[in-house]
Amino acid sequence: MRPGAPIACRAVPAERGFSLLVVLVLLGAIALGSAAALRRSAGSTQLARAQLMRSIAHEQAQAGLLYCEAQLLLPSAARVPVLAQSALALSSGAQPAWTSAALWQAGTALATVPVAAAASAGKPPVCQVETQTLPEQGPGVTVYLVNARGFSPDHRSDTTSGATTAGTAVWLQSTLLIENAQVRARLWRRILNPPLR
């Protein structure tokens, strides 16, 4: 053999195709890892979208509360008809009107927030108001129970029962003590067990 001459190497027959097998195993592992990453990403996207829809529904419900509360500060004749003082139901402590699913299904005692005041497209928020009496309520003092229901843009409801079938609905409630057209006290809460789901 001459110095600098190429050396011929031959593969041993038992080692043929081993590199191909190693590459195929590595490609399979990479494919499985990619599929798992895509699945995690899709799950995170769905979770983020659901949280966004819930936030929008919550903002809608807040818009409903603020709209009805602002209406209550107006003279009765200047309010929308369903919020006029004579149209408001008197709440009984045992069974407030807002807890009746029939009230929310019928929609006759509900005020719909004007679309311009709604935070996003979709079903506008609705609110319902009833009055309460206090044991030592003086003249010029009125207590209102304001209930609002806000919807996500993808909200759908059953036409007969009014229950949510898709999307999100958020229920909020405030209790206002108004004395001589001024808010003296305001309590706010989220309704966790609403009459309609």
DATA-V271889 format. One record per helix or strand. SS is the DSSP state (alpha for helix, beta for strand). FROM is the first residue (numbers start at 1). LEN is the number of residues. If there is no record, write none. Layout:
SS,FROM,LEN
SS,FROM,LEN
This chain:
alpha,13,3
alpha,18,55
alpha,76,3
alpha,81,3
alpha,85,3
beta,89,2
alpha,97,3
alpha,101,6
beta,111,2
alpha,115,3
beta,126,7
beta,141,11
beta,156,2
beta,164,3
beta,169,11
beta,182,9
